[in-house]
Amino acid sequence: MSSQPTKALETFDNPQPGRDFHIHMEIPEFTCLCPKTGQPDFAVLYLDYIPDQKCVELKSLKLYMWSFRDEGCFHEAVTNRILDDLVAATDPKFMRLTAKFYVRGGIFTNVVAEHRKPGWQPLPRVELSQFDAQSNIRG
């Protein structure tokens, strides 16, 4: 195998550091092990962040996520650990990690962890009007 799981997260320079922009990633194949039973836990992770000077590189993120496959972790602990590692690597203005774990014993677990850089405030949201469905079709 040419790639191996690793905890190393690589970054690259933000191409537009003077602008706040939102990066959204969906990671649908996250797995770790239940620390009590050793059975696999599956989750979809949603990463949302506003970078400052650095962005996370995708291949390293994939290998980082893979590194949890054989590790026993409580849902709450692994979500916060991943957020902490990503914040340490990228030092973003804002980052939110949402972990939606599949059902286990009849219970779904969702864990949301956030980081805000001290002093950072989001810009006001601009609501744009919506076009009616097929509004540009004559007839």
Buried (B, 14 or more C-beta within 10 A) or exposed (E): EEEEBEEEBBBEEBEEEEEBEEBEEEBEEBBBBBEEEEEEBBBBBBBBBBBBEBBBBEEBBEBBBBBBEEEBBBBEEBBBBBBBBBBEBBBBBBBBBBBBBEEBEEEEBEBEBEBBBEEEEEEEEEEEEEEEEEEEEEE
